[in-house]
Amino acid sequence: MSKLLKNSIRFILFILVQVFVLFQMKPLHQFIVPYLYFLYILWLPFNTPRLGLTLIGFLFGLSLDYFTKTPGLHAAPCTLIAYLRPF
């Protein structure tokens, strides 16, 4: 299986798990909600160029924003994590 196909499947699986499983759970505490979606960005290959990584992070966050109806709430941290990851 190619790396592109594996990462595309992982992209879809992380979004589906986050939206349909973790967002449907009752919060663990008043302020604690499990967010595992940032692990997708951290598990991308290290040789991914920074611009591509930042765009992937933005698209990943934007897709989560689409499902949760929160404009920019997930896109901003995903973009920041993707940009800062190579450091």
C-alpha positions as CSV (number, residue, x, y, z in Angstrom):
1,M,0.0,0.0,0.0
2,S,1.4,3.4,-0.9
3,K,2.1,6.1,1.7
4,L,-0.4,8.4,0.0
5,L,-3.2,5.8,0.2
6,K,-2.3,4.9,3.8
7,N,-2.3,8.5,4.9
8,S,-5.6,9.2,3.1
9,I,-7.3,6.3,4.8
10,R,-5.9,7.4,8.1
11,F,-7.2,11.0,7.4
12,I,-10.7,9.7,6.9
13,L,-10.6,7.3,9.8
14,F,-9.4,9.9,12.3
15,I,-12.2,12.3,11.2
16,L,-14.8,9.6,11.4
17,V,-13.7,8.4,14.9
18,Q,-13.4,12.0,16.2
19,V,-16.8,13.1,14.8
20,F,-19.0,10.0,15.3
21,V,-17.4,8.5,18.5
22,L,-15.5,11.0,20.5
23,F,-17.7,14.0,19.9
24,Q,-20.8,11.9,20.9
25,M,-19.3,10.9,24.2
26,K,-20.4,12.7,27.4
27,P,-17.5,14.9,28.6
28,L,-15.2,13.3,31.0
29,H,-15.4,16.3,33.2
30,Q,-17.0,19.7,32.9
31,F,-14.0,21.0,30.8
32,I,-12.4,17.8,29.5
33,V,-13.3,16.5,26.0
34,P,-11.1,13.9,24.3
35,Y,-9.5,15.3,21.2
36,L,-7.3,12.8,19.4
37,Y,-7.4,14.4,15.9
38,F,-4.1,16.2,16.3
39,L,-2.3,12.8,16.3
40,Y,-2.9,12.5,12.6
41,I,-0.8,15.5,12.0
42,L,1.9,14.3,14.3
43,W,2.0,10.9,12.7
44,L,2.6,12.2,9.1
45,P,6.0,11.3,7.6
46,F,8.8,13.6,8.7
47,N,9.9,14.2,5.1
48,T,6.6,16.0,4.3
49,P,7.3,19.6,3.1
50,R,6.3,22.3,5.5
51,L,3.8,23.9,3.1
52,G,2.1,20.6,2.4
53,L,2.0,19.8,6.1
54,T,0.4,23.1,6.9
55,L,-2.2,22.7,4.1
56,I,-3.0,19.2,5.3
57,G,-3.4,20.4,8.8
58,F,-5.7,23.2,7.7
59,L,-7.8,20.9,5.6
60,F,-8.0,18.4,8.4
61,G,-9.2,21.1,10.8
62,L,-11.6,22.6,8.3
63,S,-13.2,19.2,7.8
64,L,-13.7,18.8,11.5
65,D,-15.1,22.3,11.6
66,Y,-17.6,21.3,8.9
67,F,-18.9,18.4,10.9
68,T,-19.0,20.3,14.2
69,K,-20.3,23.6,12.8
70,T,-17.6,25.6,14.6
71,P,-15.9,27.9,12.0
72,G,-12.2,27.9,12.6
73,L,-12.1,26.3,16.0
74,H,-10.3,23.2,14.8
75,A,-8.7,24.7,11.7
76,A,-6.5,27.2,13.6
77,P,-4.9,24.7,16.1
78,C,-4.4,22.0,13.4
79,T,-2.6,24.6,11.2
80,L,-0.5,25.7,14.1
81,I,0.4,22.2,15.1
82,A,1.3,21.3,11.5
83,Y,3.4,24.4,11.1
84,L,5.3,23.9,14.4
85,R,5.8,20.2,14.1
86,P,9.1,20.2,12.1
87,F,10.8,22.3,14.9
